[in-house]
Amino acid sequence: MPVSKFRITARQLEPRVHEAAKDSFNVTIVPAPMKRSMAGMTTYLQIIECLRKGTIVGKPVFREDGFWEFRMERFSANQWHAFRVYASVEGARVVELIVDIKQHLEDRGI
């Protein structure tokens, strides 16, 4: 049986991500944040606020492993924060969010 391509737009996915991020149990951050100097670092709360109030940039892409991949960004603490996010969607509900902060840290030279 051929596999059909799913479609979801940023406009459809964004409110579901905001809703899922209200409960931090649904959010996993990889790699795990390490204690370092806070100068120039993104905090856990900034990541959560980006998920709760941020905007999806570009088009979400459905990956072979069943996750939707997209980028979210938000202006906070006088700078832009952008993260690669992977979302597990069941029906019309986002059940898990995985935030990859490695790319964010590399972009900032940390």
DRENKOLTI-609543 format. One record per residue: residue number from 1; residue in one letter; x, y negated, z negated of N, C-alpha, C, O, CB in turn. Coordinates in pm, whole numbers. Last residue first. Glycine has a CB too. Example, Ala and Ser with C-alpha at 12.3 -4.5 7.8 and 13.67 -1.06 7.14 Angstrom:
# residues 2
{num 2	residuo S	n.east 1285	n.north 225	n.up -708	ca.east 1367	ca.north 106	ca.up -714	c.east 1290	c.north -3	c.up -787	o.east 1341	o.north -114	o.up -804	cb.east 1408	cb.north 60	cb.up -572}
{num 1	residuo A	n.east 1319	n.north 569	n.up -780	ca.east 1230	ca.north 450	ca.up -780	c.east 1320	c.north 330	c.up -780	o.east 1424	o.north 332	o.up -846	cb.east 1131	cb.north 447	cb.up -905}
This chain:
# residues 110
{num 110	residuo I	n.east 2866	n.north -2943	n.up -2110	ca.east 2883	ca.north -2896	ca.up -2249	c.east 2916	c.north -2748	c.up -2246	o.east 2934	o.north -2687	o.up -2352	cb.east 2756	cb.north -2923	cb.up -2335}
{num 109	residuo G	n.east 2789	n.north -3080	n.up -1880	ca.east 2929	ca.north -3065	ca.up -1911	c.east 2958	c.north -3020	c.up -2053	o.east 3062	o.north -3053	o.up -2110	cb.east 2998	cb.north -3192	cb.up -1887}
{num 108	residuo R	n.east 2530	n.north -3086	n.up -1800	ca.east 2571	ca.north -3195	ca.up -1888	c.east 2718	c.north -3184	c.up -1930	o.east 2767	o.north -3267	o.up -2006	cb.east 2482	cb.north -3197	cb.up -2012}
{num 107	residuo D	n.east 2509	n.north -2853	n.up -1655	ca.east 2485	ca.north -2981	ca.up -1586	c.east 2534	c.north -3098	c.up -1669	o.east 2576	o.north -3200	o.up -1613	cb.east 2336	cb.north -2998	cb.up -1555}
{num 106	residuo E	n.east 2544	n.north -2668	n.up -1860	ca.east 2647	ca.north -2681	ca.up -1758	c.east 2632	c.north -2814	c.up -1683	o.east 2732	o.north -2879	o.up -1651	cb.east 2641	cb.north -2563	cb.up -1659}
{num 105	residuo L	n.east 2302	n.north -2695	n.up -2001	ca.east 2428	ca.north -2729	ca.up -2066	c.east 2541	c.north -2749	c.up -1967	o.east 2625	o.north -2837	o.up -1986	cb.east 2465	cb.north -2621	cb.up -2165}
{num 104	residuo H	n.east 2122	n.north -2605	n.up -1804	ca.east 2110	ca.north -2741	ca.up -1858	c.east 2240	c.north -2786	c.up -1923	o.east 2285	o.north -2899	o.up -1903	cb.east 1995	cb.north -2749	cb.up -1961}
{num 103	residuo Q	n.east 2201	n.north -2340	n.up -1775	ca.east 2214	ca.north -2432	ca.up -1661	c.east 2208	c.north -2576	c.up -1708	o.east 2281	o.north -2661	o.up -1657	cb.east 2103	cb.north -2405	cb.up -1558}
{num 102	residuo K	n.east 2133	n.north -2243	n.up -2032	ca.east 2271	ca.north -2239	ca.up -1984	c.east 2293	c.north -2338	c.up -1870	o.east 2392	o.north -2411	o.up -1869	cb.east 2307	cb.north -2096	cb.up -1937}
{num 101	residuo I	n.east 1873	n.north -2227	n.up -2102	ca.east 1940	ca.north -2354	ca.up -2131	c.east 2083	c.north -2356	c.up -2080	o.east 2149	o.north -2461	o.up -2084	cb.east 1938	cb.north -2382	cb.up -2280}
{num 100	residuo D	n.east 1590	n.north -2099	n.up -1986	ca.east 1734	ca.north -2079	ca.up -1965	c.east 1805	c.north -2212	c.up -1987	o.east 1798	o.north -2301	o.up -1902	cb.east 1763	cb.north -2023	cb.up -1822}
{num 99	residuo V	n.east 1315	n.north -1978	n.up -2153	ca.east 1383	ca.north -2102	ca.up -2113	c.east 1533	c.north -2073	c.up -2104	o.east 1594	o.north -2028	o.up -2200	cb.east 1355	cb.north -2218	cb.up -2214}
{num 98	residuo I	n.east 1030	n.north -1800	n.up -2099	ca.east 1174	ca.north -1784	ca.up -2125	c.east 1242	c.north -1907	c.up -2068	o.east 1230	o.north -1937	o.up -1949	cb.east 1231	cb.north -1651	cb.up -2061}
{num 97	residuo L	n.east 714	n.north -1737	n.up -2225	ca.east 799	ca.north -1834	ca.up -2158	c.east 944	c.north -1809	c.up -2198	o.east 975	o.north -1798	o.up -2316	cb.east 756	cb.north -1981	cb.up -2193}
{num 96	residuo E	n.east 420	n.north -1542	n.up -2196	ca.east 557	ca.north -1553	ca.up -2244	c.east 632	c.north -1656	c.up -2159	o.east 616	o.north -1661	o.up -2037	cb.east 629	cb.north -1416	cb.up -2239}
{num 95	residuo V	n.east 163	n.north -1568	n.up -2099	ca.east 181	ca.north -1496	ca.up -2225	c.east 323	c.north -1506	c.up -2280	o.east 344	o.north -1482	o.up -2399	cb.east 146	cb.north -1351	cb.up -2206}
{num 94	residuo V	n.east -68	n.north -1768	n.up -1946	ca.east 76	ca.north -1750	ca.up -1962	c.east 99	c.north -1685	c.up -2098	o.east 60	o.north -1741	o.up -2201	cb.east 154	cb.north -1888	cb.up -1948}
{num 93	residuo R	n.east -359	n.north -1655	n.up -1780	ca.east -296	ca.north -1696	ca.up -1905	c.east -145	c.north -1670	c.up -1901	o.east -101	o.north -1564	o.up -1858	cb.east -359	cb.north -1623	cb.up -2024}
{num 92	residuo A	n.east -521	n.north -1537	n.up -1600	ca.east -510	ca.north -1682	ca.up -1590	c.east -437	c.north -1739	c.up -1712	o.east -452	o.north -1857	o.up -1744	cb.east -649	cb.north -1746	cb.up -1577}
{num 91	residuo G	n.east -340	n.north -1248	n.up -1576	ca.east -467	ca.north -1309	ca.up -1540	c.east -449	c.north -1458	c.up -1523	o.east -369	o.north -1502	o.up -1440	cb.east -575	cb.north -1281	cb.up -1647}
{num 90	residuo E	n.east -47	n.north -1324	n.up -1718	ca.east -145	ca.north -1214	ca.up -1712	c.east -282	c.north -1276	c.up -1690	o.east -333	o.north -1348	o.up -1775	cb.east -143	cb.north -1126	cb.up -1842}
{num 89	residuo V	n.east 279	n.north -1419	n.up -1653	ca.east 139	ca.north -1457	ca.up -1641	c.east 53	c.north -1331	c.up -1632	o.east 78	o.north -1243	o.up -1549	cb.east 116	cb.north -1548	cb.up -1518}
{num 88	residuo S	n.east 572	n.north -1534	n.up -1780	ca.east 498	ca.north -1411	ca.up -1757	c.east 350	c.north -1446	c.up -1762	o.east 300	o.north -1497	o.up -1862	cb.east 535	cb.north -1300	cb.up -1863}
{num 87	residuo A	n.east 806	n.north -1761	n.up -1651	ca.east 679	ca.north -1741	ca.up -1719	c.east 618	c.north -1607	c.up -1680	o.east 615	o.north -1571	o.up -1562	cb.east 581	cb.north -1855	cb.up -1687}
{num 86	residuo Y	n.east 1104	n.north -1930	n.up -1697	ca.east 1045	ca.north -1809	ca.up -1640	c.east 918	c.north -1781	c.up -1720	o.east 922	o.north -1777	o.up -1843	cb.east 1145	cb.north -1687	cb.up -1644}
{num 85	residuo V	n.east 1271	n.north -2233	n.up -1622	ca.east 1175	ca.north -2161	ca.up -1705	c.east 1122	c.north -2042	c.up -1627	o.east 1098	o.north -2051	o.up -1507	cb.east 1059	cb.north -2253	cb.up -1750}
{num 84	residuo R	n.east 1534	n.north -2452	n.up -1653	ca.east 1482	ca.north -2343	ca.up -1571	c.east 1395	c.north -2259	c.up -1663	o.east 1440	o.north -2217	o.up -1770	cb.east 1598	cb.north -2258	cb.up -1504}
{num 83	residuo F	n.east 1490	n.north -2793	n.up -1749	ca.east 1520	ca.north -2655	ca.up -1783	c.east 1462	c.north -2560	c.up -1679	o.east 1354	o.north -2585	o.up -1625	cb.east 1466	cb.north -2620	cb.up -1923}
{num 82	residuo A	n.east 1594	n.north -3119	n.up -1821	ca.east 1537	ca.north -3029	ca.up -1721	c.east 1583	c.north -2887	c.up -1753	o.east 1701	o.north -2864	o.up -1780	cb.east 1578	cb.north -3070	cb.up -1576}
{num 81	residuo H	n.east 1561	n.north -3432	n.up -1951	ca.east 1589	ca.north -3293	ca.up -1988	c.east 1518	c.north -3206	c.up -1885	o.east 1397	o.north -3218	o.up -1865	cb.east 1542	cb.north -3259	cb.up -2137}
{num 80	residuo W	n.east 1692	n.north -3756	n.up -1930	ca.east 1610	ca.north -3652	ca.up -1869	c.east 1657	c.north -3516	c.up -1918	o.east 1777	o.north -3489	o.up -1925	cb.east 1616	cb.north -3660	cb.up -1715}
{num 79	residuo Q	n.east 1698	n.north -3986	n.up -2209	ca.east 1762	ca.north -3909	ca.up -2102	c.east 1664	c.north -3804	c.up -2049	o.east 1567	o.north -3768	o.up -2115	cb.east 1892	cb.north -3842	cb.up -2153}
{num 78	residuo N	n.east 1594	n.north -4104	n.up -2441	ca.east 1664	ca.north -4188	ca.up -2344	c.east 1743	c.north -4110	c.up -2238	o.east 1841	o.north -4160	o.up -2184	cb.east 1756	cb.north -4279	cb.up -2416}
{num 77	residuo A	n.east 1442	n.north -3904	n.up -2559	ca.east 1566	ca.north -3950	ca.up -2624	c.east 1656	c.north -4022	c.up -2525	o.east 1778	o.north -4005	o.up -2524	cb.east 1642	cb.north -3831	cb.up -2687}
{num 76	residuo S	n.east 1315	n.north -3782	n.up -2251	ca.east 1307	ca.north -3787	ca.up -2396	c.east 1443	c.north -3830	c.up -2451	o.east 1546	o.north -3795	o.up -2394	cb.east 1264	cb.north -3649	cb.up -2456}
{num 75	residuo F	n.east 1138	n.north -3682	n.up -1979	ca.east 1226	ca.north -3788	ca.up -2026	c.east 1207	c.north -3803	c.up -2176	o.east 1097	o.north -3833	o.up -2223	cb.east 1197	cb.north -3923	cb.up -1952}
{num 74	residuo R	n.east 1141	n.north -3350	n.up -1853	ca.east 1075	ca.north -3453	ca.up -1934	c.east 1180	c.north -3555	c.up -1975	o.east 1295	o.north -3521	o.up -2002	cb.east 1004	cb.north -3390	cb.up -2060}
{num 73	residuo E	n.east 1078	n.north -3066	n.up -1641	ca.east 1158	ca.north -3177	ca.up -1690	c.east 1073	c.north -3277	c.up -1764	o.east 952	o.north -3288	o.up -1744	cb.east 1231	cb.north -3245	cb.up -1574}
{num 72	residuo M	n.east 1115	n.north -2731	n.up -1531	ca.east 1036	ca.north -2832	ca.up -1602	c.east 1129	c.north -2942	c.up -1645	o.east 1243	o.north -2918	o.up -1683	cb.east 961	cb.north -2771	cb.up -1723}
{num 71	residuo R	n.east 1111	n.north -2511	n.up -1258	ca.east 1189	ca.north -2606	ca.up -1337	c.east 1095	c.north -2706	c.up -1402	o.east 1005	o.north -2760	o.up -1337	cb.east 1295	cb.north -2678	cb.up -1249}
{num 70	residuo F	n.east 1039	n.north -2157	n.up -1235	ca.east 1019	ca.north -2298	ca.up -1200	c.east 1107	c.north -2384	c.up -1289	o.east 1170	o.north -2335	o.up -1382	cb.east 870	cb.north -2339	cb.up -1214}
{num 69	residuo E	n.east 918	n.north -1835	n.up -1166	ca.east 1034	ca.north -1918	ca.up -1196	c.east 1007	c.north -2060	c.up -1149	o.east 959	o.north -2082	o.up -1037	cb.east 1163	cb.north -1861	cb.up -1129}
{num 68	residuo W	n.east 724	n.north -1580	n.up -1300	ca.east 723	ca.north -1700	ca.up -1218	c.east 842	c.north -1786	c.up -1262	o.east 864	o.north -1806	o.up -1381	cb.east 588	cb.north -1779	cb.up -1232}
{num 67	residuo F	n.east 804	n.north -1228	n.up -1300	ca.east 801	ca.north -1359	ca.up -1365	c.east 790	c.north -1470	c.up -1261	o.east 841	o.north -1458	o.up -1149	cb.east 926	cb.north -1379	cb.up -1453}
{num 66	residuo G	n.east 844	n.north -987	n.up -1171	ca.east 709	ca.north -1020	ca.up -1217	c.east 697	c.north -1153	c.up -1290	o.east 588	o.north -1187	o.up -1337	cb.east 661	cb.north -913	cb.up -1306}
{num 65	residuo D	n.east 1082	n.north -933	n.up -1051	ca.east 1062	ca.north -875	ca.up -1184	c.east 927	c.north -913	c.up -1245	o.east 898	o.north -874	o.up -1358	cb.east 1172	cb.north -920	cb.up -1276}
{num 64	residuo E	n.east 1079	n.north -1082	n.up -817	ca.east 1056	ca.north -938	ca.up -808	c.east 1029	c.north -874	c.up -944	o.east 959	o.north -773	o.up -952	cb.east 1175	cb.north -870	cb.up -744}
{num 63	residuo R	n.east 905	n.north -1397	n.up -874	ca.east 1024	ca.north -1312	ca.up -862	c.east 985	c.north -1165	c.up -859	o.east 873	o.north -1127	o.up -895	cb.east 1121	cb.north -1339	cb.up -978}
{num 62	residuo F	n.east 753	n.north -1671	n.up -730	ca.east 727	ca.north -1541	ca.up -792	c.east 846	c.north -1450	c.up -766	o.east 885	o.north -1428	o.up -651	cb.east 596	cb.north -1477	cb.up -737}
{num 61	residuo V	n.east 810	n.north -2007	n.up -805	ca.east 846	ca.north -1894	ca.up -718	c.east 821	c.north -1765	c.up -795	o.east 863	o.north -1750	o.up -909	cb.east 995	cb.north -1904	cb.up -670}
{num 60	residuo P	n.east 659	n.north -2330	n.up -799	ca.east 689	ca.north -2207	ca.up -870	c.east 713	c.north -2092	c.up -772	o.east 644	o.north -2080	o.up -671	cb.east 576	cb.north -2172	cb.up -967}
{num 59	residuo K	n.east 812	n.north -2613	n.up -652	ca.east 712	ca.north -2508	ca.up -636	c.east 751	c.north -2385	c.up -717	o.east 864	o.north -2339	o.up -707	cb.east 695	cb.north -2471	cb.up -486}
{num 58	residuo G	n.east 889	n.north -2918	n.up -833	ca.east 901	ca.north -2822	ca.up -723	c.east 791	c.north -2717	c.up -728	o.east 690	o.north -2733	o.up -797	cb.east 1036	cb.north -2753	cb.up -728}
{num 57	residuo V	n.east 862	n.north -2932	n.up -1175	ca.east 921	ca.north -2996	ca.up -1058	c.east 938	c.north -2890	c.up -951	o.east 994	o.north -2783	o.up -976	cb.east 1059	cb.north -3063	cb.up -1093}
{num 56	residuo I	n.east 623	n.north -2979	n.up -1419	ca.east 687	ca.north -2880	ca.up -1332	c.east 734	c.north -2952	c.up -1207	o.east 658	o.north -3022	o.up -1141	cb.east 590	cb.north -2762	cb.up -1298}
{num 55	residuo T	n.east 677	n.north -3184	n.up -1701	ca.east 620	ca.north -3169	ca.up -1567	c.east 696	c.north -3062	c.up -1491	o.east 818	o.north -3054	o.up -1499	cb.east 623	cb.north -3302	cb.up -1490}
{num 54	residuo G	n.east 604	n.north -3166	n.up -2059	ca.east 683	ca.north -3189	ca.up -1939	c.east 607	c.north -3163	c.up -1810	o.east 490	o.north -3125	o.up -1810	cb.east 805	cb.north -3103	cb.up -1942}
{num 53	residuo K	n.east 481	n.north -3099	n.up -2293	ca.east 440	ca.north -3225	ca.up -2230	c.east 512	c.north -3253	c.up -2099	o.east 484	o.north -3354	o.up -2034	cb.east 464	cb.north -3338	cb.up -2324}
{num 52	residuo R	n.east 571	n.north -2845	n.up -2373	ca.east 436	ca.north -2889	ca.up -2409	c.east 388	c.north -3010	c.up -2330	o.east 269	o.north -3023	o.up -2303	cb.east 430	cb.north -2920	cb.up -2555}
{num 51	residuo L	n.east 833	n.north -2826	n.up -2280	ca.east 735	ca.north -2726	ca.up -2238	c.east 592	c.north -2774	c.up -2263	o.east 502	o.north -2747	o.up -2183	cb.east 759	cb.north -2594	cb.up -2311}
{num 50	residuo C	n.east 942	n.north -3045	n.up -2412	ca.east 949	ca.north -3040	ca.up -2266	c.east 846	c.north -2940	c.up -2214	o.east 778	o.north -2966	o.up -2114	cb.east 1092	cb.north -3001	cb.up -2218}
{num 49	residuo E	n.east 906	n.north -2964	n.up -2675	ca.east 830	ca.north -3079	ca.up -2624	c.east 832	c.north -3085	c.up -2471	o.east 734	o.north -3127	o.up -2409	cb.east 885	cb.north -3209	cb.up -2683}
{num 48	residuo I	n.east 1095	n.north -2754	n.up -2681	ca.east 952	ca.north -2726	ca.up -2701	c.east 866	c.north -2840	c.up -2648	o.east 765	o.north -2816	o.up -2582	cb.east 923	cb.north -2702	cb.up -2852}
{num 47	residuo I	n.east 1330	n.north -2904	n.up -2641	ca.east 1294	ca.north -2796	ca.up -2548	c.east 1145	c.north -2767	c.up -2559	o.east 1076	o.north -2756	o.up -2457	cb.east 1377	cb.north -2667	cb.up -2577}
{num 46	residuo Q	n.east 1325	n.north -3071	n.up -2863	ca.east 1321	ca.north -3131	ca.up -2729	c.east 1282	c.north -3026	c.up -2624	o.east 1209	o.north -3057	o.up -2530	cb.east 1457	cb.north -3194	cb.up -2694}
{num 45	residuo L	n.east 1350	n.north -2881	n.up -3069	ca.east 1225	ca.north -2957	ca.up -3056	c.east 1214	c.north -3025	c.up -2919	o.east 1103	o.north -3035	o.up -2866	cb.east 1216	cb.north -3062	cb.up -3167}
{num 44	residuo Y	n.east 1614	n.north -2794	n.up -3029	ca.east 1504	ca.north -2700	ca.up -3012	c.east 1372	c.north -2775	c.up -2991	o.east 1292	o.north -2738	o.up -2905	cb.east 1494	cb.north -2607	cb.up -3134}
{num 43	residuo T	n.east 1807	n.north -3047	n.up -2854	ca.east 1757	ca.north -2979	ca.up -2973	c.east 1643	c.north -2885	c.up -2937	o.east 1584	o.north -2894	o.up -2829	cb.east 1711	cb.north -3081	cb.up -3078}
{num 42	residuo T	n.east 2098	n.north -3078	n.up -2669	ca.east 1953	ca.north -3074	ca.up -2664	c.east 1904	c.north -2994	c.up -2783	o.east 1955	o.north -2885	o.up -2811	cb.east 1903	cb.north -3011	cb.up -2530}
{num 41	residuo M	n.east 2378	n.north -3284	n.up -2748	ca.east 2311	ca.north -3155	ca.up -2741	c.east 2160	c.north -3172	c.up -2732	o.east 2104	o.north -3270	o.up -2781	cb.east 2347	cb.north -3069	cb.up -2862}
{num 40	residuo G	n.east 2512	n.north -3519	n.up -2791	ca.east 2489	ca.north -3478	ca.up -2653	c.east 2416	c.north -3346	c.up -2638	o.east 2396	o.north -3300	o.up -2526	cb.east 2617	cb.north -3470	cb.up -2582}
{num 39	residuo A	n.east 2604	n.north -3418	n.up -3099	ca.east 2627	ca.north -3526	ca.up -3002	c.east 2609	c.north -3471	c.up -2861	o.east 2685	o.north -3384	o.up -2819	cb.east 2768	cb.north -3588	cb.up -3019}
{num 38	residuo M	n.east 2596	n.north -3207	n.up -3270	ca.east 2469	ca.north -3249	ca.up -3211	c.east 2486	c.north -3360	c.up -3109	o.east 2390	o.north -3394	o.up -3039	cb.east 2375	cb.north -3294	cb.up -3320}
{num 37	residuo S	n.east 2831	n.north -2948	n.up -3250	ca.east 2809	ca.north -3090	ca.up -3275	c.east 2680	c.north -3132	c.up -3204	o.east 2659	o.north -3094	o.up -3089	cb.east 2930	cb.north -3176	cb.up -3227}
{num 36	residuo R	n.east 2654	n.north -2640	n.up -3290	ca.east 2770	ca.north -2717	ca.up -3248	c.east 2743	c.north -2861	c.up -3288	o.east 2643	o.north -2891	o.up -3353	cb.east 2796	cb.north -2704	cb.up -3093}
{num 35	residuo K	n.east 2509	n.north -2339	n.up -3315	ca.east 2535	ca.north -2460	ca.up -3393	c.east 2664	c.north -2522	c.up -3345	o.east 2772	o.north -2463	o.up -3357	cb.east 2542	cb.north -2429	cb.up -3545}
{num 34	residuo M	n.east 2342	n.north -2235	n.up -3017	ca.east 2449	ca.north -2219	ca.up -3116	c.east 2464	c.north -2350	c.up -3192	o.east 2436	o.north -2458	o.up -3140	cb.east 2583	cb.north -2178	cb.up -3048}
{num 33	residuo P	n.east 2053	n.north -2074	n.up -2888	ca.east 2123	ca.north -2199	ca.up -2922	c.east 2225	c.north -2174	c.up -3034	o.east 2198	o.north -2104	o.up -3131	cb.east 2021	cb.north -2307	cb.up -2966}
{num 32	residuo A	n.east 2090	n.north -1789	n.up -2682	ca.east 2046	ca.north -1842	ca.up -2812	c.east 2123	c.north -1969	c.up -2844	o.east 2245	o.north -1973	o.up -2830	cb.east 2066	cb.north -1737	cb.up -2924}
{num 31	residuo P	n.east 2073	n.north -1871	n.up -2330	ca.east 2126	ca.north -1797	ca.up -2444	c.east 2082	c.north -1863	c.up -2574	o.east 2041	o.north -1979	o.up -2574	cb.east 2279	cb.north -1790	cb.up -2437}
{num 30	residuo V	n.east 1721	n.north -1864	n.up -2398	ca.east 1843	ca.north -1789	ca.up -2369	c.east 1945	c.north -1881	c.up -2303	o.east 1904	o.north -1965	o.up -2224	cb.east 1813	cb.north -1667	cb.up -2279}
{num 29	residuo I	n.east 1439	n.north -1866	n.up -2596	ca.east 1543	ca.north -1950	ca.up -2539	c.east 1668	c.north -1866	c.up -2521	o.east 1716	o.north -1803	o.up -2616	cb.east 1572	cb.north -2075	cb.up -2629}
{num 28	residuo T	n.east 1097	n.north -1802	n.up -2569	ca.east 1229	ca.north -1744	ca.up -2593	c.east 1331	c.north -1832	c.up -2524	o.east 1313	o.north -1870	o.up -2408	cb.east 1237	cb.north -1596	cb.up -2542}
{num 27	residuo V	n.east 771	n.north -1850	n.up -2690	ca.east 888	ca.north -1911	ca.up -2625	c.east 1016	c.north -1839	c.up -2668	o.east 1041	o.north -1819	o.up -2787	cb.east 896	cb.north -2061	cb.up -2660}
{num 26	residuo N	n.east 556	n.north -1767	n.up -2835	ca.east 555	ca.north -1734	ca.up -2693	c.east 682	c.north -1779	c.up -2620	o.east 698	o.north -1750	o.up -2502	cb.east 436	cb.north -1797	cb.up -2627}
{num 25	residuo F	n.east 592	n.north -1880	n.up -3081	ca.east 609	ca.north -1736	ca.up -3071	c.east 618	c.north -1692	c.up -2925	o.east 681	o.north -1590	o.up -2894	cb.east 493	cb.north -1663	cb.up -3141}
{num 24	residuo S	n.east 510	n.north -2140	n.up -3071	ca.east 651	ca.north -2114	ca.up -3040	c.east 682	c.north -1965	c.up -3035	o.east 789	o.north -1926	o.up -2988	cb.east 739	cb.north -2180	cb.up -3144}
{num 23	residuo D	n.east 230	n.north -2245	n.up -2923	ca.east 272	ca.north -2145	ca.up -3019	c.east 415	c.north -2104	c.up -2985	o.east 439	o.north -2041	o.up -2882	cb.east 176	cb.north -2021	cb.up -3019}
{num 22	residuo K	n.east 226	n.north -2422	n.up -2716	ca.east 175	ca.north -2469	ca.up -2846	c.east 212	c.north -2372	c.up -2957	o.east 225	o.north -2412	o.up -3073	cb.east 22	cb.north -2487	cb.up -2840}
{num 21	residuo A	n.east 296	n.north -2300	n.up -2483	ca.east 405	ca.north -2357	ca.up -2562	c.east 357	c.north -2413	c.up -2696	o.east 439	o.north -2446	o.up -2782	cb.east 474	cb.north -2467	cb.up -2484}
{num 20	residuo A	n.east 52	n.north -2238	n.up -2364	ca.east 133	ca.north -2129	ca.up -2420	c.east 242	c.north -2182	c.up -2513	o.east 277	o.north -2117	o.up -2611	cb.east 197	cb.north -2047	cb.up -2307}
{num 19	residuo E	n.east -26	n.north -2497	n.up -2278	ca.east -108	ca.north -2423	ca.up -2375	c.east -24	c.north -2313	c.up -2443	o.east -30	o.north -2297	o.up -2565	cb.east -232	cb.north -2362	cb.up -2307}
{num 18	residuo H	n.east 170	n.north -2556	n.up -2089	ca.east 150	ca.north -2646	ca.up -2204	c.east 75	c.north -2572	c.up -2315	o.east 110	o.north -2584	o.up -2433	cb.east 72	cb.north -2774	cb.up -2161}
{num 17	residuo V	n.east 117	n.north -2350	n.up -1907	ca.east 246	ca.north -2354	ca.up -1976	c.east 235	c.north -2440	c.up -2101	o.east 284	o.north -2403	o.up -2207	cb.east 359	cb.north -2408	cb.up -1882}
{num 16	residuo R	n.east -132	n.north -2431	n.up -1818	ca.east -120	ca.north -2301	ca.up -1884	c.east 11	c.north -2291	c.up -1961	o.east 16	o.north -2230	o.up -2068	cb.east -130	cb.north -2188	cb.up -1781}
{num 15	residuo P	n.east -80	n.north -2672	n.up -1689	ca.east -161	ca.north -2672	ca.up -1812	c.east -154	c.north -2540	c.up -1889	o.east -167	o.north -2538	o.up -2011	cb.east -306	cb.north -2703	cb.up -1778}
{num 14	residuo E	n.east 97	n.north -2563	n.up -1471	ca.east 141	ca.north -2658	ca.up -1574	c.east 53	c.north -2660	c.up -1700	o.east 107	o.north -2650	o.up -1810	cb.east 145	cb.north -2795	cb.up -1515}
{num 13	residuo L	n.east -33	n.north -2406	n.up -1279	ca.east 50	ca.north -2343	ca.up -1381	c.east 82	c.north -2435	c.up -1499	o.east 92	o.north -2390	o.up -1613	cb.east 178	cb.north -2296	cb.up -1319}
{num 12	residuo Q	n.east -169	n.north -2577	n.up -1106	ca.east -243	ca.north -2473	ca.up -1177	c.east -165	c.north -2417	c.up -1295	o.east -222	o.north -2385	o.up -1399	cb.east -279	cb.north -2360	cb.up -1081}
{num 11	residuo R	n.east 39	n.north -2740	n.up -1015	ca.east -79	ca.north -2802	ca.up -1076	c.east -162	c.north -2701	c.up -1155	o.east -220	o.north -2734	o.up -1258	cb.east -167	cb.north -2869	cb.up -968}
{num 10	residuo A	n.east 205	n.north -2561	n.up -892	ca.east 252	ca.north -2627	ca.up -1014	c.east 134	c.north -2687	c.up -1089	o.east 130	o.north -2686	o.up -1212	cb.east 356	cb.north -2735	cb.up -982}
{num 9	residuo T	n.east 9	n.north -2277	n.up -784	ca.east 71	ca.north -2408	ca.up -764	c.east 117	c.north -2463	c.up -898	o.east 74	o.north -2417	o.up -1004	cb.east -28	cb.north -2506	cb.up -696}
{num 8	residuo I	n.east 45	n.north -1953	n.up -671	ca.east 7	ca.north -2038	ca.up -782	c.east 79	c.north -2170	c.up -762	o.east 197	o.north -2172	o.up -726	cb.east 42	cb.north -1972	cb.up -922}
{num 7	residuo R	n.east -8	n.north -1649	n.up -512	ca.east 8	ca.north -1793	ca.up -498	c.east -38	c.north -1862	c.up -625	o.east -145	o.north -1833	o.up -679	cb.east -69	cb.north -1847	cb.up -376}
{num 6	residuo F	n.east 153	n.north -1341	n.up -428	ca.east 68	ca.north -1422	ca.up -515	c.east 93	c.north -1569	c.up -487	o.east 202	o.north -1608	o.up -445	cb.east 93	cb.north -1388	cb.up -663}
{num 5	residuo K	n.east 153	n.north -1139	n.up -146	ca.east 223	ca.north -1245	ca.up -216	c.east 123	c.north -1327	c.up -299	o.east 22	o.north -1374	o.up -248	cb.east 300	cb.north -1337	cb.up -116}
{num 4	residuo S	n.east 85	n.north -790	n.up -164	ca.east 53	ca.north -924	ca.up -117	c.east 124	c.north -1027	c.up -203	o.east 151	o.north -1003	o.up -321	cb.east -100	cb.north -948	cb.up -117}
{num 3	residuo V	n.east 231	n.north -495	n.up -62	ca.east 219	ca.north -590	ca.up -172	c.east 191	c.north -727	c.up -115	o.east 263	o.north -776	o.up -28	cb.east 348	cb.north -591	cb.up -259}
{num 2	residuo P	n.east 69	n.north -215	n.up 93	ca.east 154	ca.north -335	ca.up 100	c.east 125	c.north -428	c.up -18	o.east 13	o.north -439	o.up -66	cb.east 131	cb.north -409	cb.up 233}
{num 1	residuo M	n.east 85	n.north 117	n.up 0	ca.east 0	ca.north 0	ca.up 0	c.east 90	c.north -124	c.up 0	o.east 178	o.north -135	o.up -85	cb.east -97	cb.north 1	cb.up -122}
